Amino acid sequence: MKMHVLSGGRLRMRKSVYIPDADRQETIELPVSCYLLRHPQGNVLFDTGCHPSTIDHAEERWGPMARAMVPISRPGDNVIDQLKVAGLVPDDIDVVVNSHFHSDHCGCNEFFRKATVICHAKELEAASAADADKIGYLPVDWKQPMPVETIDGQRDLFNDGRIVLLPVPGHTVGMTAAMVALDKSGSFLLASDSVALRANLERDLNPRNTWNAEQSSKSMEEIRRIEAAGTTIVYGHDDEQWKSLKTGAEFYD
């Protein structure tokens, strides 16, 4: 199995959203990551990043949210163009796993018409609730016509231990990470926004956009245990880590 780390866009936000004691005027640049997992039984995409239109028309798609979560992506910083670098097109993707349904993690779902979408049942319920758009669940991004399968606990995608989905609630009610086991490169936990930045894990800091701080801290405690056992944690939006990763056509195997 191979794992490609792909750019799903880039954002600018107030640093204090993620590090609550930071100066409220300070901003931070955040990479948006997607992961192509080329499993012998099918191509899996973990998160789909920001919709390409947000580069020039973010407010048209996202509304007021675009002023708090400002896209600063360059052309090509989207999962569709990134897949081309890996030699694939959207119809080659069999499964899309959404860690959660915020727009920077499911913005390109609409392109994967031949895929099955997998998410946590509680996340689908939360996104489907009345007024869910007011807490960041935008139907234009998450609500698509493809079949959806839900999980309510740990799920081994192919029953071989290579891609295991783990509920890690806190950032959202149905937040889901993926444990990826590679033959040569070892194991990785794709943490998404359960741990946005390394500092969140090291200092047990819950970002301001956390749904439930107590559950988030419990999830981070479990992630620290996973890390201590030898797994590499890949954070949701850590620019320093992003710069150190193999990305695009390069891969982990």
Secondary structure in CASP SS format (residue, H / E / C, confidence):
PFRMAT SS
TARGET T0000
AUTHOR 0000-0000-0000
METHOD secondary structure of the structure
MODEL  1
M C 1.00
K E 1.00
M E 1.00
H E 1.00
V E 1.00
L E 1.00
S E 1.00
G E 1.00
G E 1.00
R E 1.00
L E 1.00
R E 1.00
M E 1.00
R E 1.00
K H 1.00
S H 1.00
V H 1.00
Y C 1.00
I C 1.00
P C 1.00
D C 1.00
A C 1.00
D C 1.00
R C 1.00
Q C 1.00
E C 1.00
T E 1.00
I E 1.00
E E 1.00
L E 1.00
P E 1.00
V E 1.00
S E 1.00
C E 1.00
Y E 1.00
L E 1.00
L E 1.00
R E 1.00
H E 1.00
P C 1.00
Q C 1.00
G E 1.00
N E 1.00
V E 1.00
L E 1.00
F E 1.00
D C 1.00
T C 1.00
G C 1.00
C C 1.00
H C 1.00
P C 1.00
S C 1.00
T H 1.00
I H 1.00
D H 1.00
H H 1.00
A H 1.00
E H 1.00
E H 1.00
R H 1.00
W H 1.00
G C 1.00
P C 1.00
M H 1.00
A H 1.00
R H 1.00
A H 1.00
M C 1.00
V E 1.00
P E 1.00
I C 1.00
S C 1.00
R C 1.00
P C 1.00
G C 1.00
D C 1.00
N C 1.00
V H 1.00
I H 1.00
D H 1.00
Q H 1.00
L H 1.00
K H 1.00
V H 1.00
A C 1.00
G C 1.00
L C 1.00
V C 1.00
P H 1.00
D H 1.00
D H 1.00
I C 1.00
D C 1.00
V E 1.00
V E 1.00
V E 1.00
N C 1.00
S C 1.00
H C 1.00
F C 1.00
H C 1.00
S H 1.00
D H 1.00
H H 1.00
C H 1.00
G C 1.00
C C 1.00
N H 1.00
E H 1.00
F H 1.00
F C 1.00
R C 1.00
K C 1.00
A C 1.00
T E 1.00
V E 1.00
I E 1.00
C E 1.00
H E 1.00
A H 1.00
K H 1.00
E H 1.00
L H 1.00
E H 1.00
A H 1.00
A H 1.00
S H 1.00
A C 1.00
A C 1.00
D C 1.00
A H 1.00
D H 1.00
K H 1.00
I H 1.00
G C 1.00
Y C 1.00
L C 1.00
P H 1.00
V H 1.00
D H 1.00
W H 1.00
K C 1.00
Q C 1.00
P C 1.00
M C 1.00
P C 1.00
V E 1.00
E E 1.00
T E 1.00
I E 1.00
D C 1.00
G C 1.00
Q C 1.00
R E 1.00
D E 1.00
L C 1.00
F C 1.00
N C 1.00
D C 1.00
G C 1.00
R C 1.00
I E 1.00
V E 1.00
L E 1.00
L E 1.00
P E 1.00
V C 1.00
P C 1.00
G C 1.00
H C 1.00
T C 1.00
V C 1.00
G C 1.00
M C 1.00
T E 1.00
A E 1.00
A E 1.00
M E 1.00
V E 1.00
A E 1.00
L E 1.00
D C 1.00
K C 1.00
S C 1.00
G E 1.00
S E 1.00
F E 1.00
L E 1.00
L E 1.00
A E 1.00
S E 1.00
D H 1.00
S H 1.00
V H 1.00
A C 1.00
L C 1.00
R H 1.00
A H 1.00
N H 1.00
L H 1.00
E H 1.00
R H 1.00
D C 1.00
L C 1.00
N C 1.00
P C 1.00
R C 1.00
N C 1.00
T C 1.00
W C 1.00
N C 1.00
A H 1.00
E H 1.00
Q H 1.00
S H 1.00
S H 1.00
K H 1.00
S H 1.00
M H 1.00
E H 1.00
E H 1.00
I H 1.00
R H 1.00
R H 1.00
I H 1.00
E H 1.00
A H 1.00
A C 1.00
G C 1.00
T C 1.00
T E 1.00
I E 1.00
V E 1.00
Y E 1.00
G C 1.00
H C 1.00
D C 1.00
D H 1.00
E H 1.00
Q H 1.00
W H 1.00
K H 1.00
S H 1.00
L C 1.00
K C 1.00
T C 1.00
G C 1.00
A C 1.00
E C 1.00
F C 1.00
Y E 1.00
D C 1.00
END
